[in-house]
């Protein structure tokens, strides 16, 4: 294996020392940069915890999938059961449905997301699966298929139950899916108010504290129970960057709002987007065996753009890793190795390295010389260097 160490600091001109992680008050937190697929923070992010109303994101995902599959439309109406209306009398969030109502799917989406309506969730569950229990089982099965490893559901609303569990990482990954797979429905997460049939006694505001700050926040969901504490799944877009974060276990709604704003500010202010390698830049020359050329250039398969801590001092280091020499013929674009970039305070970033050009087989003399050299190396050892 051949290994070359490249110092990228000179090209980037980075100052100071590795960025320190933000010390959040949340018991669990997971922060993710969407464009670069970089996990910026992971504090107990894979721990299975009560998600409270943040689990409504899975209910919404199930409904969005039904819309995409054509099983329902935005104008489809669902009946309202006594089980759904009882959720209002039990306390908690509601869109104030009554059994005589026939809300549309579009109204139920707003009721679930903007009002965090537990009644709306049950109507959706029963409308799609017949019973809430059957729907919760489908949620769990679907979550597993989506790679959400710490997610189990026994209800559609996030009502407290030992079997209702998600991790902050799962909530973040689910949020990314909703944003990327269902952009036509995502705007509702940034909607600040919905008052179904003007029934809300005071107001029907979205509880997401970030939406009113003018920082590019456009989702996604708050949650609170006594066991879970106060939590939030948020997303903020500024310029070309979008971050998603999930936090839980905060002591008050004030702490939730403060921590959410601090995390968003930290994620955008403490990291800089840098292009550190381009597809037209040769990073190394690898030896070729029995080829028309003695070496082949190695270039990144794609331009490499990374988040770099704004206070990084020692800079980035990168290893060009491959096993050579490579036997000819070689075709431009063949994967030959890997570029491993180490960013202070963040996980390693790996990029395929490919051949920069074609290398044909060498002629008879070239192949004969290579065969003789191989025999000498095998039976006689490498020749002594010239003096």
C-alpha positions in Angstrom: 0.0 0.0 0.0 1.3 3.4 -1.0 0.5 6.3 1.3 1.2 10.0 0.7 0.5 12.7 3.3 -0.7 16.1 1.8 -0.8 19.2 3.9 -3.7 21.4 2.8 -3.2 24.2 5.2 -1.2 26.4 2.9 -3.9 26.4 0.2 -6.6 27.2 2.7 -4.9 29.7 4.9 -6.6 28.6 8.1 -5.8 30.3 11.5 -5.9 29.4 15.2 -6.8 26.1 17.0 -9.3 23.2 16.6 -12.9 24.3 17.1 -14.4 23.4 20.5 -17.7 21.6 20.5 -20.7 23.6 21.6 -21.6 22.6 25.2 -25.3 22.3 25.0 -27.6 21.9 28.0 -29.7 19.3 26.1 -29.4 15.8 27.4 -29.3 14.5 23.8 -28.3 16.4 20.7 -27.5 15.7 17.1 -26.5 18.5 14.6 -26.0 17.8 10.9 -24.9 19.8 7.9 -27.0 18.6 4.9 -24.9 19.8 2.0 -21.6 18.2 3.2 -23.2 15.3 5.1 -21.2 16.3 8.2 -22.3 15.5 11.7 -21.3 18.7 13.6 -22.4 17.5 17.1 -23.3 14.2 18.6 -24.2 14.2 22.3 -25.9 10.9 23.1 -27.4 11.2 19.6 -28.0 7.5 19.2 -29.6 7.0 22.6 -33.2 5.8 22.6 -35.3 8.4 24.4 -39.0 9.4 24.6 -39.5 11.7 21.6 -42.8 13.3 22.7 -44.5 15.1 19.9 -41.4 15.1 17.7 -42.5 11.5 16.8 -45.3 13.2 14.8 -42.6 13.6 12.1 -42.9 9.8 11.5 -46.7 10.1 11.3 -46.3 13.0 8.8 -43.8 10.9 6.8 -46.3 8.0 6.5 -49.0 10.4 5.3 -46.6 12.0 2.8 -45.8 8.6 1.4 -49.5 7.8 1.0 -49.9 11.1 -0.9 -46.9 10.2 -3.1 -48.2 6.7 -3.8 -51.7 8.1 -4.7 -53.5 6.3 -1.9 -54.9 9.7 -0.8 -54.9 13.2 -2.1 -54.8 16.6 -0.3 -58.6 16.7 -0.7 -59.3 13.3 0.7 -61.5 13.5 3.9 -61.2 11.3 7.0 -63.8 10.5 9.7 -63.2 11.6 13.3 -63.6 8.9 16.0 -64.4 9.4 19.6 -60.9 8.2 20.4 -59.6 11.1 18.5 -61.8 13.7 20.2 -61.0 12.3 23.6 -57.4 13.4 23.1 -58.6 17.0 23.5 -60.2 16.3 26.9 -57.1 14.5 28.0 -55.0 17.6 27.6 -52.1 18.1 25.3 -52.0 19.6 21.9 -55.1 19.6 19.7 -56.7 21.0 16.5 -60.1 20.8 18.3 -61.7 18.2 16.0 -65.3 17.0 16.6 -66.9 13.7 15.6 -69.0 15.5 13.0 -66.0 16.9 11.2 -64.6 15.5 8.0 -61.2 17.2 7.8 -59.2 17.0 4.6 -55.7 15.5 4.4 -54.4 19.1 3.8 -56.1 20.3 7.0 -54.8 17.3 9.0 -51.2 18.0 7.9 -51.5 21.5 9.2 -53.3 20.3 12.4 -50.4 17.8 13.1 -47.5 20.1 12.3 -48.7 23.6 13.2 -51.0 22.8 16.1 -49.2 19.5 17.0 -52.7 18.0 17.3 -52.9 14.6 18.9 -56.4 14.3 17.6 -55.2 14.9 14.1 -52.6 12.2 14.4 -55.2 9.6 15.4 -57.5 10.6 12.6 -54.6 10.1 10.1 -53.7 6.8 11.7 -57.2 5.4 11.6 -57.8 6.8 8.1 -54.7 5.0 6.7 -54.5 1.8 8.7 -57.9 1.3 10.4 -56.6 1.5 13.9 -53.9 3.5 15.7 -52.3 0.2 16.9 -52.0 -1.1 13.3 -50.6 2.3 12.2 -48.0 2.4 15.0 -46.9 -1.1 13.9 -46.5 0.1 10.4 -44.5 3.2 11.6 -42.1 0.9 13.4 -41.7 -1.4 10.4 -41.2 1.6 8.1 -38.7 3.3 10.4 -36.6 0.1 10.4 -36.6 0.0 6.6 -35.5 3.6 6.5 -32.5 2.8 8.8 -33.9 4.6 11.9 -32.3 2.2 14.3 -33.6 3.4 17.6 -37.3 4.1 16.6 -40.3 2.2 17.9 -43.9 3.4 18.1 -47.0 2.4 19.9 -49.0 5.5 19.0 -49.2 8.1 16.3 -48.9 11.2 18.5 -46.0 10.8 20.8 -48.3 10.4 23.8 -46.1 9.1 26.7 -45.6 5.3 26.6 -42.5 3.2 27.4 -42.7 1.7 23.9 -42.6 5.1 22.2 -38.9 5.8 21.6 -36.6 7.5 19.1 -33.0 8.9 19.0 -32.0 12.4 18.1 -30.0 11.0 15.2 -33.1 9.1 14.0 -35.2 12.4 14.2 -32.5 14.2 12.3 -32.3 11.6 9.5 -36.0 11.5 9.3 -36.1 15.3 9.0 -33.6 15.2 6.2 -35.8 12.6 4.4 -38.9 14.8 4.7 -37.0 17.9 3.4 -35.4 16.1 0.5 -38.2 13.6 -0.5 -41.3 15.8 0.0 -40.4 19.4 -0.8 -44.0 20.0 -2.0 -45.3 19.5 1.5 -42.4 20.9 3.5 -43.6 24.5 3.5 -46.2 23.6 6.2 -43.4 23.2 8.7 -42.7 26.9 8.5 -46.3 27.9 8.8 -46.8 29.9 11.9 -50.5 29.6 12.5 -53.5 27.3 11.7 -56.9 27.7 13.3 -59.3 24.9 12.2 -62.8 26.4 11.9 -61.7 29.2 14.2 -62.0 26.9 17.2 -58.8 27.7 19.1 -59.8 29.6 22.2 -56.8 31.9 22.2 -54.4 31.3 19.3 -53.1 28.5 17.2 -49.5 29.4 16.8 -46.7 27.1 15.8 -44.6 26.5 19.0 -41.3 26.4 17.1 -39.4 29.4 18.6 -37.0 29.7 15.7 -39.6 30.6 13.1 -40.0 34.2 14.3 -36.3 35.0 14.5 -35.6 35.7 10.9 -32.6 33.4 10.7 -33.8 31.1 7.9 -35.6 28.6 10.1 -38.3 26.7 8.3 -39.1 23.7 10.5 -39.7 21.2 12.0 -41.3 20.1 15.3 -41.3 20.7 19.0 -42.0 18.2 21.7 -42.7 18.1 25.4 -43.7 15.6 28.1 -42.7 15.3 31.7 -40.5 12.3 31.0 -38.9 13.7 27.8 -38.5 17.3 28.9 -38.5 20.0 26.2 -37.2 19.1 22.7 -37.0 20.5 19.2 -36.2 19.2 15.8 -35.1 22.3 13.8 -33.8 23.2 10.4 -32.2 26.4 9.3 -31.1 27.4 5.8 -28.7 30.3 5.2 -27.3 30.8 1.7 -26.2 27.5 0.3 -26.0 25.8 3.7 -28.8 23.9 5.6 -28.4 22.5 9.0 -30.8 20.0 10.8 -30.6 19.5 14.5 -32.5 17.5 17.2 -32.3 18.3 20.9 -34.1 16.8 23.9 -34.2 16.8 27.7 -34.3 20.5 28.3 -35.8 21.9 31.5 -38.1 24.6 30.1 -39.5 26.0 26.9 -37.2 29.0 27.5 -34.2 26.7 27.6 -35.4 25.0 24.4 -35.6 28.3 22.6 -32.3 29.6 23.8 -30.4 26.4 23.1 -31.9 26.0 19.6 -30.9 29.5 18.7 -27.4 29.0 20.1 -26.9 25.8 18.2 -28.0 27.3 14.9 -25.7 30.3 15.4 -22.8 28.0 16.3 -23.3 25.7 13.3 -23.2 28.6 10.9 -20.6 30.8 12.5 -18.0 28.2 13.7 -17.6 26.4 10.4 -16.5 27.6 6.9 -17.3 25.9 3.6 -14.1 25.3 1.7 -13.3 23.5 -1.6 -10.1 21.6 -0.8 -9.6 19.5 -3.9 -10.9 19.6 -7.5 -11.3 16.9 -10.1 -8.8 18.5 -12.4 -6.0 18.6 -9.8 -3.6 15.6 -9.8 -2.9 14.6 -6.2 -0.4 11.9 -6.9 1.3 9.7 -9.5 0.9 6.0 -9.2 3.3 3.5 -10.8 2.0 1.4 -13.7 3.1 -2.1 -14.5 3.6 -3.1 -18.2 2.0 0.2 -19.4 2.7 2.6 -22.2 3.4 5.1 -19.5 5.3 4.5 -16.3 2.7 6.4 -14.1 -0.9 7.4 -14.0 -2.3 10.5 -12.3 -4.8 10.2 -9.4 -7.5 12.9 -9.2 -10.6 13.1 -7.0 -13.8 11.6 -8.5 -15.6 14.8 -7.5 -14.8 18.3 -6.3 -14.3 18.1 -2.5 -16.1 20.7 -0.5 -15.8 20.4 3.3 -16.9 22.3 6.4 -13.8 23.5 8.2 -13.7 24.7 11.8 -13.3 28.5 11.6 -10.6 28.4 14.3 -8.6 25.5 13.0 -4.8 26.1 13.3 -2.9 23.0 12.2 -5.0 22.8 9.1 -6.2 19.8 7.1 -4.2 16.7 6.5 -5.0 14.2 3.7 -3.7 10.8 2.9 -3.7 9.5 -0.7 -4.1 5.7 -0.2 -3.8 3.1 -2.9 -2.3 -0.4 -3.5 0.1 -0.3 -6.5 1.6 -0.7 -9.0 -1.5 -0.9 -11.3 -1.4 -3.3 -14.2 -2.1 -1.7 -17.6 -4.5 -1.1 -19.4 -6.1 1.6 -17.3 -9.1 3.5 -18.3 -9.6 7.2 -17.4 -12.1 7.3 -14.5 -11.2 3.9 -13.0 -11.2 3.9 -9.2 -7.6 3.4 -8.1 -7.5 4.7 -4.5 -9.0 6.9 -1.8 -8.3 10.4 -0.5 -8.8 10.5 3.3 -9.0 14.0 4.7 -8.7 14.6 8.4 -10.5 17.7 9.7 -9.8 18.9 13.3 -12.8 18.0 15.5 -14.8 16.3 12.8 -15.0 12.8 11.3 -12.6 11.8 8.5 -13.9 12.5 5.0 -13.2 9.9 2.3 -13.3 10.5 -1.5 -12.6 8.1 -4.3 -9.5 8.7 -6.4 -9.7 7.9 -10.1 -7.3 7.6 -13.0 -6.7 11.0 -14.7 -6.0 9.5 -18.1 -6.0 6.2 -20.1 -2.8 4.1 -19.9 -2.6 1.5 -22.7 -0.6 -1.7 -22.4 3.1 -1.3 -23.3 4.7 -2.7 -26.4 6.6 -6.0 -26.6 9.8 -4.4 -25.4 8.1 -2.7 -22.4 6.4 -6.0 -21.4 9.6 -8.0 -21.8 11.6 -5.6 -19.7 8.9 -5.6 -17.0 9.0 -9.4 -16.9 12.8 -9.5 -16.6 12.7 -6.9 -13.8 10.1 -9.0 -12.0 12.2 -12.2 -12.4 15.3 -10.4 -11.1 13.4 -9.0 -8.1 12.0 -12.5 -7.3 15.1 -14.6 -7.7 18.0 -12.3 -7.3 16.6 -9.5 -5.1 16.5 -5.9 -6.0 19.7 -4.8 -7.8 22.1 -2.7 -5.7 21.7 1.1 -6.3 24.3 2.7 -8.6 27.2 4.4 -6.8 
